Amino acid sequence: MLISAVLSVLSSKLVPLGFTSASQLHAQRLEIIQITSGSRELDKVLEGGIETGSITEIYGEFRSGKTQLCHTLCVTCQVWVEYLNGADVLENVAYTRAYNTDHQSRPLLEAASMMVETRLALRKGRGEERICKVISSPCLAEADARFQISTEGVTDVKD
């Protein structure tokens, strides 16, 4: 019961409950940055790239490109940090540490309260080609994009 009460308090601080004005929402949306995936076609489907300020679930079978896409996004973020205020960057990173297996479920519940479903399904195509399908997104249409994993990272498919 205590855990539920604590999570309720934490989630109300992490996720604003209630109404907000359209002008406040518009101001928040103006601060969002799209991080490039490395593939123009994939960025087009994602309307500019992966949005900051939200958690994007990426899933797929083994060797579908999940890790490579995440690594590419991390490198892109490291380049962006050079142009951003370091304190602002750190303020927008959520961190927790699980001390045992029982404790792992608590941070997951907290993270769930922070999430917006911006979900991507990856699957293998021919050779190094991969396909990304946008599924269940509140701000993106369902669509597919082809990209490629190469020695350069995530790139456009070379026909």
C-alpha positions in Angstrom: 0.0 0.0 0.0 2.9 2.4 0.8 4.4 1.7 -2.6 1.2 2.6 -4.3 1.0 5.9 -2.4 4.6 6.8 -3.2 4.2 5.9 -6.9 1.0 8.0 -7.0 2.8 11.0 -5.6 5.8 10.5 -7.9 3.7 10.0 -11.0 1.7 13.2 -10.3 5.0 15.1 -10.2 6.4 13.4 -13.3 3.2 13.5 -15.4 1.1 16.6 -15.2 -2.5 15.5 -14.4 -5.4 17.7 -15.4 -5.8 20.4 -18.1 -3.3 22.7 -19.7 -3.9 25.6 -22.1 -3.3 25.2 -25.8 -0.7 28.0 -25.7 1.3 26.1 -23.0 1.1 22.9 -25.0 2.2 24.7 -28.1 5.2 26.2 -26.2 6.2 22.7 -25.0 5.9 21.3 -28.5 8.2 24.1 -29.9 11.0 22.9 -27.5 11.0 19.3 -28.9 14.0 18.3 -31.0 13.9 15.5 -33.6 17.0 13.3 -33.4 18.0 11.9 -36.8 18.1 8.2 -37.2 20.7 8.3 -40.0 18.1 7.4 -42.7 16.2 10.1 -44.6 13.3 7.7 -45.3 13.0 6.6 -41.7 13.2 10.3 -40.5 10.5 11.2 -43.0 8.1 8.5 -41.6 9.0 9.8 -38.1 8.3 13.4 -39.2 11.9 14.5 -38.6 13.3 11.8 -36.4 12.9 10.5 -32.9 11.3 13.1 -30.6 13.0 14.3 -27.5 10.8 14.6 -24.3 9.2 11.2 -24.8 10.1 7.5 -24.5 10.0 5.6 -27.7 9.6 1.8 -27.5 11.6 0.0 -30.2 11.1 -3.8 -30.6 11.7 -6.5 -33.1 13.3 -9.8 -33.7 17.0 -10.6 -33.3 19.2 -8.7 -35.8 16.4 -6.3 -36.8 18.5 -3.2 -36.1 17.3 -2.2 -32.6 20.8 -1.9 -31.0 22.3 -0.2 -34.1 19.5 2.4 -34.2 19.9 3.1 -30.5 23.7 3.5 -30.9 23.2 5.9 -33.8 20.7 7.9 -31.7 23.2 8.0 -28.8 26.0 9.3 -31.1 23.7 11.9 -32.6 22.8 13.1 -29.1 26.5 13.3 -28.1 27.0 15.6 -31.1 24.0 17.7 -30.1 25.3 18.1 -26.5 28.1 20.2 -27.9 25.5 22.8 -29.0 23.3 22.6 -25.9 23.6 23.6 -22.3 24.9 20.6 -20.4 22.8 21.4 -17.3 19.6 21.4 -19.5 20.7 18.1 -21.0 21.2 16.5 -17.6 17.9 17.8 -16.3 16.1 15.9 -19.1 17.7 12.5 -18.4 15.8 10.2 -16.0 18.1 7.8 -14.0 17.4 5.1 -11.5 19.3 2.1 -10.1 17.8 -1.2 -9.2 19.5 -2.8 -6.3 17.9 -6.3 -6.6 15.4 -8.1 -8.8 12.5 -7.2 -6.5 13.4 -3.5 -6.9 13.4 -3.6 -10.7 9.6 -3.6 -10.9 9.3 -0.3 -9.0 11.4 1.8 -11.4 9.4 0.2 -14.3 6.1 1.4 -12.8 7.6 4.9 -12.4 8.9 4.8 -16.0 5.5 3.7 -17.2 4.0 6.9 -15.8 6.6 8.9 -17.8 6.0 7.2 -21.1 4.2 8.3 -24.2 3.6 5.6 -26.7 5.6 6.6 -29.6 6.1 2.6 -30.6 8.3 1.3 -33.5 8.4 -2.3 -34.7 11.6 -3.4 -36.6 12.0 -6.4 -38.8 14.5 -7.8 -41.2 14.3 -7.3 -44.9 16.6 -8.7 -47.6 20.3 -8.6 -46.8 21.1 -5.6 -44.6 17.8 -4.0 -45.3 15.5 -3.4 -42.3 11.8 -2.2 -42.1 10.5 0.0 -39.4 6.7 0.2 -38.8 5.2 3.0 -36.8 2.5 1.4 -34.5 0.3 3.0 -31.9 1.6 6.5 -31.9 -0.5 9.5 -30.8 1.2 11.9 -33.2 2.4 9.7 -36.1 0.5 7.9 -38.8 1.0 4.2 -39.2 3.7 3.9 -41.9 6.6 1.8 -43.0 10.2 2.9 -43.7 13.1 1.0 -45.2 16.6 1.6 -43.9 19.9 -0.3 -44.0 22.5 -1.3 -41.4 26.0 -0.8 -42.9 29.5 -0.1 -41.7 28.5 3.5 -41.5 25.6 2.7 -39.1 21.9 3.4 -40.0 21.6 4.7 -43.6 19.2 4.8 -46.5 18.7 1.6 -48.5 21.1 1.4 -51.4 19.3 -0.3 -54.3 
